């Protein structure tokens, strides 16, 4: 996560009061309230709010992370933490990026990014102990989606961003091809649209779960759909379409293996009949929907051509890639609008491999959670929604690399997937008539077989 801006300290009185309130809730509130406070800072305050001390940028998010870590340590909540495969890979992923980044070009922002990543992820992991707590998080995210949609509606009608007063975002809305591109509290419009598009399947899962949250989830989904359109980003539009398709595959969840194989066969078939590489389909979609599809397709091509420059420890110079002009703020690099390529550029093939391994394990965790949930069909649909959200992020990565507070919601997704159940919850059966000895032995054998089958070679249920 980049430093917010290179400006000196920027503190808005309203934002400061908001920070103090969220800090109080983190220190004194329940675990769910603490997580919601962290998500609130990311959802409502741009990274322009910061204090600069001796050249070091302490954004409000970083300050709140420190407050949260103090809470976890003072309450001993870290003692109950149990390492999962996702946690270990995440830690290695951060360390590889930090070490390789220092080897290439030591910068203070590398340590700030590592602090943000580790702080957000492990704070949410320590404060989320039960999978059911995710429902509380989603209630808040539905509320956040509604508020951001209202702010972006104001932005669309007045062409002024109400979050400008907090710094870090421009005052006036950017116009391209006759369309105003709203961005809310995010640094660029595509990140605002991507946030809404990836949140949509989660709120759809909350709506499918039923109960008292249906109305809130429906309003949140409406807000997500509006914000995606207001961002006027073809990448965000494609992301929400992928999210809708993934949600619609719920009835086919038992056949996902065949669907995945069909996608692979389709890609191989396109490679055989197309004159250009298959990723230039992105350019075709850009021609239809607008945007810079050709640039994104060519970026993939150039990353392959220059593989020898970045595969080992990444690279700090991409200005020689013939994709476009170097960035005004960084003449040594072009705009890497692809998260997968950004991972390779920042840490070589090792960091990219760790990144992909985390995603694969998260999909497997979702599939396992769906298999072992035996008590509530609505909860199964919610776990499926987590997988669809993960798929939507993977689709968005083709058109954008995350560098804003949207990373908080990406790490939140990893963290909550890490706490999903791996074993079925035992259901107590009350019976006044005890089983005979022979029947009791039979029941034990059946239970043992059932336990074995849960971890056995069952059909995978990973969302598309």
Legacy VTK file of the C-alpha trace (Angstrom):
# vtk DataFile Version 3.0
C-alpha trace
ASCII
DATASET POLYDATA
POINTS 464 float
0.000 0.000 0.000
1.522 3.245 -1.063
2.017 6.287 1.047
-0.965 8.512 0.665
0.677 11.554 -0.863
3.948 13.461 -0.594
2.282 16.396 1.111
2.955 17.406 4.729
0.581 16.593 7.546
-3.063 16.930 6.579
-5.621 16.635 9.351
-9.275 17.551 9.006
-11.050 18.177 12.342
-14.031 15.993 11.372
-11.710 13.202 10.245
-9.732 13.512 13.492
-12.911 13.121 15.548
-13.827 10.112 13.423
-10.386 8.599 14.041
-10.683 9.152 17.803
-14.131 7.535 17.834
-12.942 4.512 15.853
-9.897 4.202 18.102
-12.149 4.213 21.168
-14.387 1.524 19.667
-11.375 -0.625 18.862
-10.004 -0.360 22.400
-13.250 -0.806 24.299
-15.686 -2.520 21.934
-16.385 -6.144 21.168
-14.289 -7.935 18.566
-16.832 -7.360 15.788
-17.016 -3.654 16.641
-13.227 -3.402 16.447
-13.155 -4.984 12.985
-15.971 -2.725 11.812
-14.031 0.324 13.029
-11.024 -0.686 10.955
-13.220 -1.238 7.896
-14.905 2.138 8.517
-11.613 4.026 8.306
-10.826 2.269 5.021
-14.327 2.837 3.610
-14.902 6.473 4.505
-11.525 8.225 4.797
-9.091 8.687 1.897
-5.445 8.003 2.643
-4.770 11.740 2.381
-5.447 12.060 6.105
-2.018 11.651 7.672
0.602 12.921 10.077
4.156 13.303 8.747
6.928 12.943 11.330
10.568 13.139 10.186
9.523 12.282 6.654
7.503 9.232 7.739
3.843 9.139 6.716
1.428 7.955 9.412
-1.938 7.712 7.721
-5.015 7.390 9.887
-5.209 3.750 8.842
-1.708 3.094 10.171
-2.525 4.841 13.432
-5.649 2.728 13.840
-3.684 -0.456 13.122
-1.330 0.462 15.975
-4.298 1.038 18.293
-5.731 -2.333 17.301
-2.465 -4.158 17.915
-2.277 -2.556 21.371
-5.774 -3.878 22.092
-4.925 -7.406 20.953
-1.747 -7.528 23.031
-3.254 -5.959 26.151
-6.243 -8.318 26.129
-4.241 -11.396 25.270
-6.418 -12.052 22.229
-3.402 -13.208 20.239
-2.979 -16.240 22.532
-5.937 -17.949 20.880
-4.474 -17.466 17.407
-3.841 -20.719 15.532
-1.694 -20.656 12.403
-3.375 -21.697 9.179
-1.805 -22.373 5.792
-3.117 -19.029 4.520
-1.440 -17.206 7.422
1.982 -18.721 6.759
1.836 -18.057 3.040
0.661 -14.498 3.671
3.599 -13.812 5.979
6.063 -15.228 3.457
4.395 -13.191 0.704
4.909 -9.954 2.643
8.490 -10.790 3.645
9.521 -11.732 0.098
8.190 -8.427 -1.215
9.972 -6.512 1.544
13.355 -8.276 1.251
13.457 -8.225 -2.550
12.305 -4.596 -2.589
15.114 -3.581 -0.233
17.609 -5.531 -2.346
16.561 -3.573 -5.438
16.070 -0.109 -3.968
15.750 0.530 -0.211
12.816 2.839 0.471
10.900 3.690 3.631
7.597 3.057 1.852
8.482 -0.660 1.575
8.428 -0.978 5.362
5.226 1.058 5.533
3.542 -1.261 3.041
4.691 -4.335 4.986
3.390 -2.800 8.227
0.011 -2.072 6.625
-0.329 -5.561 5.179
0.708 -7.519 8.269
-1.140 -5.180 10.621
-4.484 -5.313 8.786
-4.420 -9.040 8.089
-3.360 -10.334 11.490
-5.472 -7.796 13.368
-8.577 -9.081 11.590
-7.429 -12.688 12.107
-7.006 -12.184 15.842
-10.347 -10.395 16.180
-12.356 -12.878 14.076
-12.512 -16.172 15.923
-15.779 -17.672 14.681
-16.972 -17.886 11.061
-20.416 -16.599 12.075
-18.848 -13.245 12.977
-18.458 -12.591 9.254
-22.196 -11.874 9.132
-21.690 -8.878 11.401
-18.916 -7.609 9.155
-21.198 -7.883 6.125
-23.932 -5.899 7.837
-21.502 -3.028 8.235
-20.228 -3.366 4.660
-23.817 -3.155 3.421
-24.218 0.085 5.354
-20.897 1.349 3.945
-22.026 0.527 0.398
-25.182 2.592 0.905
-23.286 5.600 2.278
-20.667 5.514 -0.492
-23.392 5.189 -3.141
-25.142 8.285 -1.757
-21.852 10.206 -1.794
-21.125 9.110 -5.366
-24.641 10.134 -6.404
-23.874 13.593 -5.046
-20.557 13.478 -6.891
-22.286 12.531 -10.144
-24.865 15.312 -9.881
-22.583 18.153 -8.710
-19.311 16.963 -10.307
-17.579 17.605 -6.976
-16.250 14.889 -4.695
-17.522 15.348 -1.105
-14.508 13.387 0.190
-12.198 16.119 -1.139
-12.277 17.883 2.231
-10.304 14.982 3.718
-7.492 15.220 1.172
-6.033 12.503 -1.031
-8.710 12.749 -3.744
-9.371 15.513 -6.318
-12.148 18.027 -5.798
-13.646 17.798 -9.279
-14.808 14.671 -11.052
-12.717 13.467 -13.976
-14.473 13.264 -17.352
-13.512 10.824 -20.124
-15.326 10.162 -23.389
-18.233 12.293 -22.216
-18.735 10.340 -18.964
-17.997 11.564 -15.464
-16.008 9.003 -13.502
-16.858 9.151 -9.804
-14.370 7.795 -7.291
-15.686 8.490 -3.801
-12.981 8.057 -1.118
-10.688 6.032 -3.422
-7.659 7.337 -5.297
-8.983 6.396 -8.752
-12.435 5.635 -10.112
-11.661 2.039 -11.128
-10.828 1.177 -7.503
-14.134 2.672 -6.363
-15.996 0.622 -8.953
-13.995 -2.504 -8.107
-14.770 -2.132 -4.398
-18.488 -2.004 -5.174
-18.352 -4.804 -7.743
-16.501 -7.233 -5.449
-18.762 -6.400 -2.514
-21.912 -7.143 -4.535
-21.697 -10.996 -4.331
-21.102 -10.859 -0.565
-24.277 -8.851 -0.015
-26.111 -11.164 -2.400
-24.971 -14.047 -0.192
-26.225 -12.179 2.874
-29.569 -11.652 1.123
-29.757 -15.334 0.177
-29.099 -16.318 3.766
-32.416 -14.745 4.667
-33.568 -13.495 8.032
-33.627 -9.922 9.236
-30.717 -8.850 7.043
-32.496 -9.210 3.683
-33.624 -5.575 3.408
-30.235 -4.204 4.409
-28.500 -6.553 1.989
-30.845 -5.537 -0.836
-30.175 -1.843 -0.245
-26.451 -2.552 -0.126
-26.603 -4.480 -3.403
-28.433 -1.558 -5.008
-25.728 0.786 -3.760
-22.999 -1.482 -5.142
-24.655 -1.632 -8.560
-25.032 2.160 -8.664
-21.432 2.808 -7.555
-20.092 0.400 -10.165
-21.952 2.312 -12.875
-21.019 5.733 -11.478
-17.325 4.828 -11.633
-17.680 4.489 -15.441
-14.992 1.817 -15.523
-15.140 -1.081 -17.965
-12.923 -3.137 -15.629
-15.352 -2.693 -12.733
-18.279 -3.486 -15.034
-16.662 -6.750 -16.128
-15.934 -7.560 -12.473
-19.559 -7.231 -11.392
-20.675 -9.278 -14.401
-18.260 -12.025 -13.335
-19.631 -11.772 -9.800
-23.199 -12.218 -11.053
-22.171 -15.208 -13.180
-20.360 -16.779 -10.230
-23.392 -16.288 -7.988
-25.655 -17.822 -10.656
-23.514 -20.984 -10.689
-24.767 -21.923 -7.221
-27.132 -24.657 -8.557
-24.141 -26.187 -10.406
-21.855 -26.216 -7.373
-21.540 -30.005 -7.516
-20.158 -29.811 -11.053
-17.583 -27.056 -10.702
-14.737 -29.404 -11.599
-16.207 -29.928 -15.049
-16.889 -26.227 -15.482
-13.267 -25.393 -14.659
-12.047 -27.990 -17.124
-14.412 -26.596 -19.740
-12.965 -23.116 -19.262
-9.439 -24.468 -19.742
-10.492 -26.316 -22.913
-12.178 -23.162 -24.229
-9.027 -21.104 -23.653
-6.894 -23.717 -25.394
-9.335 -23.729 -28.308
-9.155 -19.943 -28.606
-5.370 -20.119 -28.610
-5.521 -22.470 -31.584
-7.904 -20.382 -33.711
-6.804 -16.830 -32.803
-4.056 -15.077 -34.717
-3.085 -13.017 -31.663
-2.449 -14.302 -28.109
-5.622 -15.056 -26.178
-5.145 -12.154 -23.774
-5.746 -9.738 -26.636
-9.415 -10.546 -26.128
-9.086 -7.871 -23.437
-8.382 -5.387 -26.225
-11.496 -6.529 -28.082
-13.604 -6.053 -24.962
-12.075 -2.607 -24.505
-13.190 -1.685 -28.002
-16.741 -2.716 -27.145
-16.995 -1.279 -23.634
-14.507 1.555 -23.819
-11.385 2.010 -21.756
-7.772 1.005 -22.341
-8.155 -2.671 -23.156
-5.329 -2.651 -25.696
-2.910 -1.221 -23.128
-3.761 -3.989 -20.657
-3.364 -6.700 -23.284
-0.055 -5.261 -24.472
1.113 -5.009 -20.852
0.756 -8.774 -20.480
2.652 -9.259 -23.726
5.500 -7.001 -22.592
5.713 -8.693 -19.195
6.303 -11.982 -21.027
8.878 -10.432 -23.370
10.767 -8.908 -20.418
10.497 -11.968 -18.182
14.274 -12.114 -17.796
14.240 -8.658 -16.191
11.869 -9.380 -13.323
11.663 -13.133 -12.655
14.359 -13.314 -9.973
13.724 -10.474 -7.483
11.444 -8.201 -9.477
12.493 -4.975 -11.122
12.500 -1.265 -10.337
12.603 -0.197 -13.986
9.821 -0.828 -16.495
10.030 2.412 -18.476
11.635 0.456 -21.327
8.455 -1.600 -21.826
6.804 -0.162 -24.975
3.330 0.180 -23.458
2.965 3.841 -22.722
4.562 6.871 -21.143
6.321 6.544 -17.760
4.415 7.702 -14.722
4.771 11.423 -13.904
5.502 10.568 -10.250
7.922 7.758 -11.166
9.827 8.217 -14.452
11.413 4.769 -14.068
8.137 2.871 -14.371
4.999 2.667 -16.456
1.520 2.155 -15.033
1.237 -1.538 -14.114
-2.534 -2.007 -14.366
-2.441 -5.734 -13.631
-2.094 -7.160 -10.139
-0.507 -10.401 -11.311
2.195 -8.528 -13.213
2.628 -6.134 -10.287
3.314 -9.089 -7.996
6.079 -10.275 -10.323
7.531 -6.791 -10.692
7.593 -6.328 -6.907
9.006 -9.717 -5.934
9.779 -11.891 -8.911
8.338 -15.277 -9.672
8.507 -16.270 -5.989
6.187 -13.512 -4.786
3.825 -14.129 -7.696
3.793 -17.851 -6.869
3.034 -17.164 -3.198
0.233 -14.799 -4.219
-1.352 -17.442 -6.437
-0.870 -20.116 -3.763
-2.807 -18.004 -1.244
-5.675 -17.653 -3.698
-5.725 -21.413 -4.415
-5.751 -22.296 -0.708
-8.548 -19.787 -0.092
-10.636 -21.462 -2.797
-9.986 -24.846 -1.190
-10.972 -23.491 2.233
-14.267 -22.231 0.824
-14.924 -25.592 -0.834
-14.191 -27.441 2.413
-16.409 -25.101 4.426
-19.293 -25.728 2.026
-18.867 -29.496 2.345
-18.722 -29.620 6.125
-21.613 -27.219 6.831
-24.518 -29.533 7.665
-26.888 -27.395 9.732
-27.826 -24.196 7.864
-28.320 -24.005 4.068
-28.203 -20.207 4.277
-24.728 -20.324 5.779
-23.547 -22.533 2.909
-24.753 -19.877 0.458
-22.828 -17.268 2.404
-19.617 -19.301 2.209
-20.226 -19.673 -1.529
-20.499 -15.881 -1.747
-17.030 -15.566 -0.193
-15.682 -17.750 -2.999
-17.497 -15.705 -5.626
-16.049 -12.518 -4.136
-12.593 -14.086 -4.347
-13.251 -14.914 -8.014
-14.411 -11.354 -8.674
-11.173 -9.964 -7.241
-9.199 -12.371 -9.432
-11.063 -11.041 -12.479
-10.469 -7.431 -11.416
-6.723 -8.034 -11.120
-6.468 -8.226 -14.907
-7.354 -4.542 -15.209
-6.017 -2.944 -12.004
-3.335 -3.388 -9.378
-4.414 -2.610 -5.825
-2.622 0.298 -4.175
-5.278 2.068 -2.136
-7.351 1.300 0.945
-9.119 -1.322 -1.156
-6.271 -3.580 -0.009
-7.877 -3.563 3.437
-10.957 -5.293 2.047
-8.805 -7.729 0.064
-6.859 -8.702 3.189
-10.123 -8.871 5.128
-11.377 -11.456 2.641
-8.248 -13.573 3.050
-8.475 -13.318 6.830
-12.137 -14.345 7.151
-11.692 -17.233 4.704
-8.824 -18.452 6.901
-11.237 -18.930 9.837
-13.822 -20.947 7.901
-14.556 -24.377 9.430
-12.577 -27.428 8.327
-14.603 -29.933 10.341
-18.363 -30.365 10.690
-19.949 -28.972 13.807
-21.286 -31.877 15.895
-25.038 -31.826 16.302
-26.328 -33.181 19.579
-29.183 -35.716 19.287
-31.373 -36.010 22.355
-32.936 -39.421 22.842
-34.413 -40.779 26.058
-33.957 -44.352 24.842
-30.286 -45.314 24.804
-29.089 -47.472 21.941
-28.331 -51.109 22.608
-24.653 -51.998 22.696
-24.663 -53.424 19.164
-26.463 -50.368 17.742
-24.040 -48.105 19.587
-21.089 -49.849 17.995
-22.750 -49.536 14.577
-23.275 -45.820 15.127
-19.594 -45.399 15.991
-18.560 -47.176 12.784
-20.872 -44.973 10.702
-19.529 -41.854 12.391
-15.951 -42.936 11.705
-16.730 -43.529 8.040
-18.472 -40.171 7.813
-15.445 -38.437 9.313
-13.178 -40.156 6.819
-15.346 -39.178 3.858
-15.226 -35.511 4.821
-11.510 -35.364 4.214
-11.575 -37.866 1.375
-11.668 -37.464 -2.364
-15.048 -35.816 -2.641
-16.109 -33.549 -5.465
-14.546 -30.110 -5.004
-16.915 -27.227 -4.573
-14.687 -24.284 -5.341
-16.645 -21.329 -6.722
-15.931 -20.352 -10.295
LINES 1 465
464 0 1 2 3 4 5 6 7 8 9 10 11 12 13 14 15 16 17 18 19 20 21 22 23 24 25 26 27 28 29 30 31 32 33 34 35 36 37 38 39 40 41 42 43 44 45 46 47 48 49 50 51 52 53 54 55 56 57 58 59 60 61 62 63 64 65 66 67 68 69 70 71 72 73 74 75 76 77 78 79 80 81 82 83 84 85 86 87 88 89 90 91 92 93 94 95 96 97 98 99 100 101 102 103 104 105 106 107 108 109 110 111 112 113 114 115 116 117 118 119 120 121 122 123 124 125 126 127 128 129 130 131 132 133 134 135 136 137 138 139 140 141 142 143 144 145 146 147 148 149 150 151 152 153 154 155 156 157 158 159 160 161 162 163 164 165 166 167 168 169 170 171 172 173 174 175 176 177 178 179 180 181 182 183 184 185 186 187 188 189 190 191 192 193 194 195 196 197 198 199 200 201 202 203 204 205 206 207 208 209 210 211 212 213 214 215 216 217 218 219 220 221 222 223 224 225 226 227 228 229 230 231 232 233 234 235 236 237 238 239 240 241 242 243 244 245 246 247 248 249 250 251 252 253 254 255 256 257 258 259 260 261 262 263 264 265 266 267 268 269 270 271 272 273 274 275 276 277 278 279 280 281 282 283 284 285 286 287 288 289 290 291 292 293 294 295 296 297 298 299 300 301 302 303 304 305 306 307 308 309 310 311 312 313 314 315 316 317 318 319 320 321 322 323 324 325 326 327 328 329 330 331 332 333 334 335 336 337 338 339 340 341 342 343 344 345 346 347 348 349 350 351 352 353 354 355 356 357 358 359 360 361 362 363 364 365 366 367 368 369 370 371 372 373 374 375 376 377 378 379 380 381 382 383 384 385 386 387 388 389 390 391 392 393 394 395 396 397 398 399 400 401 402 403 404 405 406 407 408 409 410 411 412 413 414 415 416 417 418 419 420 421 422 423 424 425 426 427 428 429 430 431 432 433 434 435 436 437 438 439 440 441 442 443 444 445 446 447 448 449 450 451 452 453 454 455 456 457 458 459 460 461 462 463
